[in-house]
């Protein structure tokens, strides 16, 4: 292996620099603990101990956040990922990963996901499949029928006849336009239907909406060249035509979570005549205004080197990045949760969220390349300079009423990045709802289900 091949783009010393930076950071964290402890002694009550713990955690978080933002750390992280990716390619480990990911893709799509989409989930009906993509329609909660007719799936891009998808167990709502939920590519789609008590799907079903949802499936190495255009102008467009056909609705309302919001906005700009309303949730907008750690790291990512080695982005890398952005929270999550008793509902919600957080799918290589380069590194989306399938995406052409849901303490997508969308989207009717929560709390938080999602339903009804 010729070391000079590496040195032209990044230094072999980068992993050592990164390791030192991590060691230095964790050493500083321990020093913070000792210093705070020395200034707090003696500790005579449980209240004193609780105050000490909160102070230490806050100071540690601030320290990690500051150090992980330094240019030398960001550069070392980027160069290390690139170097290890290049080594994986030259040693054949990348090819081994692709072979194994093909097996896991089949396993997930045929065994795991059907089970995961059944237990603890709101009953749904798969009404359309195109390649690995599936479209689900949720059953009305009030429907207690003991049996459900088997679903007929649409395959090979063939649209159904007008009566396909209608059964007595899936009543059509003639009052409000149907609602399609569109998810991001990173995590599994069931975050909006995590548990019955914190299910956005159930919340909106209870308000009388006819809800459909996308499920992108688990990609394999043969999917690596699929593009955003493929997802928007094939999967989404055929799904929306299908929904319009079986519900007899001229237009469909769209709800997009995280990157799914960017897909929704792109679709609405390209096909405004098919969209009734738009709701985005914790959606990236202006990457220049996004100062979260993941955004800073992503902007320096050497995408081509990573994808040349692995084809798709390994889920393990994504999970590692999520953990690294908040090492204190990651390491203390379980001890802090179990230091006091919880009821069964809280325990189930905790572990359900943990399962979802670590249940990341690989991200299709070409889609990741497009998102990172054009949405983050060049910031073309918010500037109305992005291009999908040879067509210019101009957000000012969006005409449907637009509601933007924002989490003020979001550490994955900054609130300022999301708010910027309202300055660009062309809709005359556009609003913002903001909740003092984090990225996931906006979806599964009890306050969100009391304060936000009933208002979302009211907004959709008002614009029916």
Secondary structure per residue as TSV (DSSP state, phi and psi in degrees):
chain	resnum	aa	ss	phi	psi
A	1	X	-	360.0	126.5
A	2	X	-	-90.1	112.8
A	3	X	T	-64.9	-26.7
A	4	X	H	-64.1	-23.4
A	5	X	H	-63.5	-29.4
A	6	X	H	-82.6	-38.0
A	7	X	H	-66.8	-18.4
A	8	X	T	-68.7	-29.0
A	9	X	T	-110.4	-35.2
A	10	X	S	-155.7	158.6
A	11	X	-	-89.9	141.9
A	12	X	T	-63.8	-18.7
A	13	X	T	-78.4	-10.6
A	14	X	H	-56.3	-45.4
A	15	X	H	-61.2	-35.0
A	16	X	H	-68.0	-40.4
A	17	X	H	-62.6	-44.8
A	18	X	H	-62.9	-44.5
A	19	X	H	-60.3	-41.3
A	20	X	H	-65.6	-41.7
A	21	X	H	-62.0	-41.2
A	22	X	H	-65.8	-44.2
A	23	X	H	-61.1	-43.9
A	24	X	H	-62.4	-40.8
A	25	X	H	-64.9	-46.2
A	26	X	H	-70.3	-31.2
A	27	X	H	-65.7	-40.1
A	28	X	H	-64.4	-36.5
A	29	X	H	-62.8	-42.2
A	30	X	H	-66.7	-36.5
A	31	X	H	-64.6	-38.0
A	32	X	H	-61.0	-42.0
A	33	X	H	-61.8	-48.1
A	34	X	H	-65.0	-41.0
A	35	X	H	-65.8	-44.2
A	36	X	H	-65.2	-40.0
A	37	X	H	-63.4	-41.9
A	38	X	H	-66.1	-29.5
A	39	X	H	-89.5	-3.8
A	40	X	H	-107.6	-23.8
A	41	X	-	-60.1	146.9
A	42	X	-	-82.8	152.5
A	43	X	-	-103.1	113.1
A	44	X	-	-107.7	-19.0
A	45	X	S	-132.8	164.9
A	46	X	H	-64.2	-31.8
A	47	X	H	-65.1	-37.7
A	48	X	H	-63.8	-41.6
A	49	X	H	-65.0	-40.9
A	50	X	H	-64.2	-41.1
A	51	X	H	-64.9	-40.0
A	52	X	H	-61.8	-46.7
A	53	X	H	-60.0	-44.3
A	54	X	H	-63.9	-41.1
A	55	X	H	-64.4	-44.6
A	56	X	H	-63.1	-46.4
A	57	X	H	-62.2	-42.3
A	58	X	H	-63.4	-45.6
A	59	X	H	-68.4	-35.7
A	60	X	H	-65.0	-45.3
A	61	X	H	-59.8	-43.9
A	62	X	H	-63.6	-38.5
A	63	X	H	-66.2	-48.5
A	64	X	H	-61.1	-43.0
A	65	X	H	-60.4	-41.7
A	66	X	H	-67.5	-46.4
A	67	X	H	-68.5	-37.2
A	68	X	T	-75.1	-7.6
A	69	X	T	-93.2	-14.9
A	70	X	S	-59.4	142.3
A	71	X	H	-59.7	-36.8
A	72	X	H	-68.4	-34.2
A	73	X	H	-69.8	-46.1
A	74	X	H	-60.6	-43.3
A	75	X	H	-65.1	-43.2
A	76	X	H	-64.4	-38.0
A	77	X	H	-64.6	-46.4
A	78	X	H	-63.1	-46.0
A	79	X	H	-66.4	-34.6
A	80	X	H	-67.2	-44.1
A	81	X	H	-61.2	-41.5
A	82	X	H	-65.6	-43.0
A	83	X	H	-64.0	-48.6
A	84	X	H	-65.1	-32.1
A	85	X	H	-65.6	-42.7
A	86	X	H	-65.5	-39.1
A	87	X	H	-63.9	-41.9
A	88	X	H	-61.1	-37.7
A	89	X	H	-68.1	-44.8
A	90	X	H	-74.1	-26.9
A	91	X	H	-91.5	-6.5
A	92	X	T	88.2	-0.6
A	93	X	H	-65.6	-33.7
A	94	X	H	-61.9	-39.7
A	95	X	H	-67.7	-37.4
A	96	X	H	-61.4	-44.0
A	97	X	H	-59.0	-44.7
A	98	X	H	-62.1	-40.0
A	99	X	H	-63.6	-45.6
A	100	X	H	-67.3	-36.9
A	101	X	H	-67.9	-26.6
A	102	X	H	-66.6	-39.8
A	103	X	H	-66.1	-46.2
A	104	X	H	-66.6	-30.8
A	105	X	H	-62.9	-47.1
A	106	X	H	-63.4	-44.2
A	107	X	H	-59.9	-46.1
A	108	X	I	-66.0	-46.1
A	109	X	I	-71.0	-28.8
A	110	X	I	-101.3	-26.7
A	111	X	I	-116.8	-58.0
A	112	X	I	-70.0	-50.8
A	113	X	H	-64.1	-41.6
A	114	X	H	-58.6	-36.4
A	115	X	H	-71.6	-44.7
A	116	X	H	-64.6	-30.6
A	117	X	T	-83.0	-0.5
A	118	X	T	-106.0	-52.6
A	119	X	T	-76.7	131.2
A	120	X	T	71.9	0.6
A	121	X	S	-99.7	156.5
A	122	X	-	-65.5	131.8
A	123	X	-	-54.2	134.4
A	124	X	E	-140.4	168.8
A	125	X	E	-130.8	116.4
A	126	X	E	-73.9	115.5
A	127	X	E	-109.1	-10.2
A	128	X	E	-155.9	136.2
A	129	X	E	-134.0	134.4
A	130	X	E	-133.7	110.8
A	131	X	T	57.3	-124.6
A	132	X	T	-90.7	-4.8
A	133	X	E	-81.8	142.9
A	134	X	E	-132.1	149.3
A	135	X	E	-117.2	126.1
A	136	X	E	-108.7	148.4
A	137	X	E	-122.2	126.8
A	138	X	E	-83.9	144.9
A	139	X	-	-81.6	146.9
A	140	X	-	-63.8	137.1
A	141	X	T	-60.9	-35.8
A	142	X	T	-69.5	-14.4
A	143	X	-	-75.8	113.5
A	144	X	-	-110.6	20.8
A	145	X	-	-59.9	136.9
A	146	X	S	-70.2	-22.4
A	147	X	-	-133.0	154.0
A	148	X	-	-126.4	123.6
A	149	X	-	-57.6	145.7
A	150	X	-	-65.5	141.8
A	151	X	-	-76.6	144.2
A	152	X	-	-99.4	125.6
A	153	X	-	-97.1	148.8
A	154	X	-	-96.2	123.9
A	155	X	-	-124.7	159.6
A	156	X	T	56.8	37.0
A	157	X	T	66.1	17.6
A	158	X	-	-93.4	122.4
A	159	X	-	-75.1	151.7
A	160	X	-	-81.9	170.1
A	161	X	-	-72.0	169.3
A	162	X	T	-65.1	-25.0
A	163	X	T	-97.8	1.6
A	164	X	T	-70.8	136.0
A	165	X	T	99.2	-17.5
A	166	X	-	-87.7	124.2
A	167	X	B	-138.9	165.6
A	168	X	T	-65.6	-21.3
A	169	X	T	-86.2	-8.9
A	170	X	B	-124.2	82.4
A	171	X	-	-67.0	141.9
A	172	X	-	-87.3	133.1
A	173	X	-	-93.9	115.4
A	174	X	S	-91.6	-4.4
A	175	X	S	-84.4	-44.3
A	176	X	S	-119.3	149.5
A	177	X	-	-60.7	148.1
A	178	X	-	-62.0	153.6
A	179	X	E	-119.3	124.4
A	180	X	E	-105.9	123.1
A	181	X	E	-92.9	128.6
A	182	X	E	-118.3	126.8
A	183	X	-	-104.0	166.9
A	184	X	-	-75.9	173.3
A	185	X	S	-89.3	-12.2
A	186	X	S	-83.1	-61.9
A	187	X	S	-95.7	167.2
A	188	X	-	-68.8	156.4
A	189	X	G	-73.8	-14.2
A	190	X	G	-78.8	8.6
A	191	X	G	-60.9	-31.5
A	192	X	G	-83.3	1.7
A	193	X	B	-143.0	47.9
A	194	X	S	-66.8	-53.6
A	195	X	S	-143.2	154.3
A	196	X	G	-53.4	-37.4
A	197	X	G	-74.4	-22.2
A	198	X	G	-128.8	44.3
A	199	X	B	-102.8	117.7
A	200	X	H	-64.1	-36.9
A	201	X	H	-59.3	-48.7
A	202	X	H	-64.6	-38.2
A	203	X	H	-58.4	-48.3
A	204	X	H	-75.1	-33.2
A	205	X	H	-61.0	-41.7
A	206	X	H	-64.8	-19.4
A	207	X	T	-92.1	4.3
A	208	X	T	97.6	17.1
A	209	X	-	-94.7	146.9
A	210	X	-	-92.2	110.2
A	211	X	E	-112.3	132.3
A	212	X	E	-117.6	158.7
A	213	X	E	-147.4	144.7
A	214	X	E	-83.8	147.6
A	215	X	E	-137.5	108.4
A	216	X	-	-72.7	-16.7
A	217	X	-	77.3	178.3
A	218	X	-	-98.3	116.8
A	219	X	-	-74.4	154.1
A	220	X	-	-116.2	-179.2
A	221	X	G	-62.3	-25.1
A	222	X	G	-77.0	-7.9
A	223	X	G	-96.3	1.9
A	224	X	T	-60.2	-24.6
A	225	X	T	-99.0	4.6
A	226	X	-	-66.1	144.0
A	227	X	-	-114.9	171.2
A	228	X	H	-59.7	-35.9
A	229	X	H	-58.4	-41.1
A	230	X	H	-61.5	-41.4
A	231	X	I	-73.0	-39.0
A	232	X	I	-80.3	-48.3
A	233	X	I	-92.0	-4.0
A	234	X	I	-115.7	-67.0
A	235	X	I	-61.5	-55.3
A	236	X	I	-68.9	-45.5
A	237	X	H	-65.1	-43.0
A	238	X	H	-67.5	-35.3
A	239	X	H	-64.3	-43.9
A	240	X	H	-67.5	-39.7
A	241	X	H	-62.6	-38.5
A	242	X	H	-63.0	-46.0
A	243	X	H	-63.4	-44.2
A	244	X	H	-61.1	-36.3
A	245	X	H	-68.1	-49.3
A	246	X	H	-80.5	-21.3
A	247	X	H	-99.4	-6.5
A	248	X	T	60.3	33.4
A	249	X	-	-104.4	138.1
A	250	X	S	-69.8	-33.8
A	251	X	-	-134.6	161.4
A	252	X	E	-125.5	136.8
A	253	X	E	-81.4	144.6
A	254	X	E	-121.6	137.3
A	255	X	E	-127.7	119.9
A	256	X	E	-118.2	131.9
A	257	X	E	-104.7	127.6
A	258	X	T	56.7	-125.3
A	259	X	H	-59.7	-25.3
A	260	X	H	-60.2	-29.6
A	261	X	H	-65.7	-35.9
A	262	X	H	-66.6	-37.5
A	263	X	H	-64.4	-43.0
A	264	X	H	-61.6	-46.2
A	265	X	H	-65.6	-39.4
A	266	X	H	-63.3	-43.6
A	267	X	H	-62.9	-43.7
A	268	X	H	-64.6	-30.5
A	269	X	H	-73.8	-32.2
A	270	X	H	-86.4	-30.9
A	271	X	-	-132.3	59.0
A	272	X	G	-62.1	-24.7
A	273	X	G	-71.0	-13.2
A	274	X	G	-104.4	-2.8
A	275	X	E	-110.3	126.0
A	276	X	E	-88.7	-54.1
A	277	X	E	-139.8	158.8
A	278	X	E	-130.6	128.8
A	279	X	E	-124.6	122.5
A	280	X	E	-111.6	145.5
A	281	X	E	-128.5	116.8
A	282	X	S	49.5	52.1
A	283	X	-	-101.4	131.5
A	284	X	-	-64.7	141.3
A	285	X	-	-128.7	-81.0
A	286	X	-	-96.5	105.4
A	287	X	G	-68.3	-25.4
A	288	X	G	-66.5	-25.0
A	289	X	G	-94.1	-1.1
A	290	X	-	-94.6	109.5
A	291	X	-	-106.8	18.2
A	292	X	S	-70.0	157.6
A	293	X	H	-60.7	-43.9
A	294	X	H	-61.0	-37.3
A	295	X	H	-67.1	-43.5
A	296	X	H	-61.1	-43.5
A	297	X	H	-67.0	-41.2
A	298	X	H	-63.7	-37.4
A	299	X	H	-64.4	-21.1
A	300	X	T	-102.1	0.8
A	301	X	-	-66.1	132.9
A	302	X	-	-88.2	84.7
A	303	X	H	-62.7	-44.6
A	304	X	H	-60.8	-41.2
A	305	X	H	-65.0	-41.8
A	306	X	H	-62.0	-45.8
A	307	X	H	-75.5	-29.9
A	308	X	H	-61.9	-29.8
A	309	X	H	-85.0	-42.3
A	310	X	H	-113.6	-10.3
A	311	X	S	78.9	-68.9
A	312	X	S	-106.2	165.3
A	313	X	B	-83.4	118.5
A	314	X	-	-61.1	139.1
A	315	X	H	-64.0	-30.4
A	316	X	H	-61.6	-37.5
A	317	X	H	-66.1	-41.2
A	318	X	H	-63.7	-44.7
A	319	X	H	-63.9	-37.4
A	320	X	H	-64.7	-39.6
A	321	X	H	-65.7	-41.6
A	322	X	H	-62.2	-40.4
A	323	X	H	-69.8	-39.6
A	324	X	H	-67.8	-28.9
A	325	X	T	-65.3	-22.3
A	326	X	T	-144.2	72.3
A	327	X	H	-62.8	-33.6
A	328	X	H	-65.9	-47.9
A	329	X	H	-63.3	-36.5
A	330	X	H	-67.7	-43.5
A	331	X	H	-75.1	-32.0
A	332	X	H	-99.2	0.4
A	333	X	H	-56.4	-51.9
A	334	X	H	-71.1	-47.0
A	335	X	H	-57.9	-41.2
A	336	X	H	-68.9	-35.4
A	337	X	H	-69.8	-41.7
A	338	X	H	-92.7	6.1
A	339	X	T	-74.3	-13.5
A	340	X	S	-135.2	153.2
A	341	X	-	-68.1	148.5
A	342	X	-	-133.4	154.1
A	343	X	-	-77.3	168.2
A	344	X	H	-61.4	-37.7
A	345	X	H	-61.9	-42.0
A	346	X	H	-67.3	-39.5
A	347	X	H	-64.6	-44.1
A	348	X	H	-62.3	-41.3
A	349	X	H	-65.6	-40.0
A	350	X	H	-61.5	-50.3
A	351	X	H	-72.2	-31.1
A	352	X	H	-64.7	-41.1
A	353	X	H	-66.5	-43.0
A	354	X	H	-60.1	-42.7
A	355	X	H	-60.3	-45.7
A	356	X	H	-63.7	-42.0
A	357	X	H	-61.3	-34.8
A	358	X	H	-96.8	2.4
A	359	X	-	-96.5	44.6
A	360	X	-	-74.8	144.2
A	361	X	-	-97.6	157.0
A	362	X	-	-60.8	150.1
A	363	X	B	-100.4	129.9
A	364	X	-	-53.5	130.3
A	365	X	H	-53.8	-53.2
A	366	X	H	-67.7	-35.9
A	367	X	H	-65.2	-42.5
A	368	X	H	-61.5	-42.3
A	369	X	H	-59.2	-45.6
A	370	X	H	-65.0	-46.8
A	371	X	I	-62.2	-47.6
A	372	X	I	-68.4	-45.9
A	373	X	I	-72.2	-44.6
A	374	X	I	-93.4	-31.0
A	375	X	I	-92.4	-32.5
A	376	X	I	-104.9	-57.5
A	377	X	I	-73.6	-37.5
A	378	X	S	-102.9	-12.5
A	379	X	-	55.8	40.2
A	380	X	T	-75.2	-27.7
A	381	X	T	-61.5	-52.2
A	382	X	T	-71.1	-20.1
A	383	X	T	-89.2	3.3
A	384	X	T	59.6	37.2
A	385	X	-	-117.8	4.7
A	386	X	-	-77.8	161.5
A	387	X	E	-137.8	130.3
A	388	X	E	-126.4	117.1
A	389	X	T	59.9	33.0
A	390	X	T	83.4	3.1
A	391	X	E	-112.8	133.1
A	392	X	E	-69.1	130.2
A	393	X	-	-97.9	108.5
A	394	X	-	-113.9	107.3
A	395	X	G	-65.9	-17.7
A	396	X	G	-71.1	-14.0
A	397	X	G	-83.9	-4.7
A	398	X	-	-71.0	129.7
A	399	X	-	-115.0	-17.8
A	400	X	S	-70.5	148.4
A	401	X	E	-53.5	140.3
A	402	X	E	-126.7	125.8
A	403	X	E	-120.5	124.8
A	404	X	E	-113.1	113.2
A	405	X	E	-94.3	129.1
A	406	X	E	-130.3	140.1
A	407	X	E	-102.1	118.6
A	408	X	T	-68.1	-24.2
A	409	X	T	-108.0	28.7
A	410	X	-	-69.2	120.8
A	411	X	S	-103.7	12.5
A	412	X	S	-109.7	-39.6
A	413	X	S	-132.5	112.5
A	414	X	-	-65.9	148.2
A	415	X	H	-59.5	-36.9
A	416	X	H	-65.6	-34.5
A	417	X	H	-65.1	-43.3
A	418	X	H	-69.3	-41.6
A	419	X	H	-61.4	-29.9
A	420	X	T	-60.3	-24.1
A	421	X	H	-61.1	-35.6
A	422	X	H	-67.2	-20.7
A	423	X	H	-82.2	-13.8
A	424	X	H	-112.5	-39.7
A	425	X	-	-58.1	135.4
A	426	X	-	-80.6	-4.5
A	427	X	-	-57.2	139.3
A	428	X	S	-74.1	-34.2
A	429	X	S	-103.5	103.9
A	430	X	E	-144.0	140.7
A	431	X	E	-139.7	163.5
A	432	X	E	-128.1	133.9
A	433	X	E	-117.9	128.1
A	434	X	E	-123.3	134.8
A	435	X	E	-121.4	140.2
A	436	X	S	-77.7	80.0
A	437	X	S	-151.5	-178.6
A	438	X	-	-96.4	-174.7
A	439	X	T	-59.0	-46.7
A	440	X	T	-83.9	-30.8
A	441	X	H	-59.7	-29.1
A	442	X	H	-64.4	-19.4
A	443	X	H	-101.4	-45.4
A	444	X	H	-112.3	-1.4
A	445	X	-	-68.6	142.4
A	446	X	H	-63.5	-36.8
A	447	X	H	-64.9	-37.8
A	448	X	H	-61.6	-39.3
A	449	X	H	-75.3	-17.9
A	450	X	H	-92.9	-36.4
A	451	X	H	-105.3	-30.2
A	452	X	T	-102.6	-55.5
A	453	X	H	-68.7	-31.9
A	454	X	H	-62.3	-36.0
A	455	X	H	-70.2	-34.4
A	456	X	H	-61.9	-44.2
A	457	X	H	-60.6	-41.9
A	458	X	H	-63.4	-40.8
A	459	X	H	-63.7	-44.0
A	460	X	H	-63.7	-39.3
A	461	X	H	-67.4	-38.9
A	462	X	H	-62.1	-29.8
A	463	X	T	-104.8	20.4
A	464	X	-	-70.5	360.0
